[in-house]
Amino acid sequence: MAAFFPLCLIMWCLAYTRCESCVTESKFAELIEEMRALKEKVLTLEKKLDANAKQEKTETEFTIVDKNQENETEIHKTGVSKVGGIRNRTMRNFESKSINGQEVTNVAFYAYLGGKRCYAMHKVFIFDTVETNVGNGYNSHDGIFDAPITGVYVFTYTVTPDFHNFIYAELIVDGVIRDVIIADSQEIHDIHPATATAVVHVTAGQHVCVRKGTNSKCNILSNNISKTTFAGWLLF
């Protein structure tokens, strides 16, 4: 009888250990199933995130295309892009003028006298040889620049008097004297050209020219040594 109790205790311990092992194996199997379920959920979420990212990318590309098409349409209509350098930013305040059905956005001209000339007082110098005329604002027949665009312009002109002559020249903008120079070769047998530059705001349609001032001699030179010139360009 004394040996029976230890034997029963040993058998009970073995049964309890086996039962604990069963419980551990069962829990382990449940954890594996839970991990598989979580893995499937993670994969599903990743697929949804990929799909959302692709959709957002497509929408962004469509938005960029729409903006590009809008800018291209604006450029086609006005000749000026909404995005760009300083000229594009300042052009919004300009009054543009159509020439031959096209909007003018760049203006520049350069012309000079084709030879020796004699002008009376307040007569416009006709710079009959034209090298540059972007925007077709300058007229070589009357010597007048007709501003095609409202803006700030730079005008520069050079006058070369004949030997023993002096010439006053005036820059006229819309009938108003905006600048004046004197080129004086009177005292010595030599030529002394003079150049002046002015920065002026001009409204579209206003006239700009160079004319002879008061109390001047007649002859003006323009040759391979020194030309009498008139030039201007749109600054902004």
Beta strands, then each sheet from edge to edge (+ up, - down):
strand 1: 98-99
strand 2: 102-103
strand 3: 108-112
strand 4: 117-118
strand 5: 129-134
strand 6: 138-139
strand 7: 144-146
strand 8: 151-161
strand 9: 166-173
strand 10: 176-184
strand 11: 194-202
strand 12: 207-212
strand 13: 219-221
strand 14: 229-234
sheet 1: 1+ 2-
sheet 2: 4+ 13- 8+ 14- 3+ 5-
sheet 3: 4+ 13- 8+ 11-
sheet 4: 6+ 7- 12+ 9- 10+
end
